[in-house]
């Protein structure tokens, strides 16, 4: 019985490791699409289009959850508002960056920035995230990532 529990835990954990990989692929594709949309309707047109269709599909998917629209309205908080604003910053920033810097540089800089800020948030335990103090090996890894971006830029 123990073997089955351990195996199912491993399979379950693997699924949750695959999800961010799929999301990463989606982000890369999304940036390509942002660039194409932006050429036709500009940066803010891209932001509006992406969020409009996102709203439509999120609404459809939301209807199949256990939550109601009343739950959403009753639980509006500043995280939701700031996340919406950040979504506009992300889409507009990525749209412009891909057209100026290219896809790979944009993704490299974005991922590096996410890792840096993620480590700072984790180190201090901000926003209710479990605190995980930085160590010298993590500092080395961060320096290698940042170095990699600079090396790529020079190549």
C-alpha positions, 0 to 999 in steps of 0.5 A: 500500500505504501508503494502505491501512495508514493507512486501516486504522489510522484505522478501527482507531483509530476503533473504540477511540474509539467503545468509551469512548463506548459505555461512557459510555452504558452507565454512564449507563444503569447509574446509572438502573437502580441507582436503580430497583433501590435503591428495591426492595432498598436500596444494598447489595442493589443492590451484591450484585445488580449484582455477582452478575449481573456475575459470572455474565455475566463468567464466561460471557464469560471461557469464550470467552477464551484464559485459564483459571480457573487463570490467574486464580488464579495471577495474583491480586494486590492490583490485583484485590482493590482493584478489587473493593472499588472496584466496591462503592464505585462501585455503592453511591455511584452508587446513593445519589447518583442517588437524592439528587442526580439522574442528571445531577449524579451523572454530571457529578461522577463524570466530573469526579472521574475526569478530575481523578484521571486527570490526577493519576495521569498527571502523576505516572506512578502505577500504571505509567501513562505519565507525562504532565506537566500543562501550563497548557492542561490546567489551564485545561480542568480549571478550565473543567470544574469551573466547568461543574459549579458553573454547572450546579448554580446553574442 
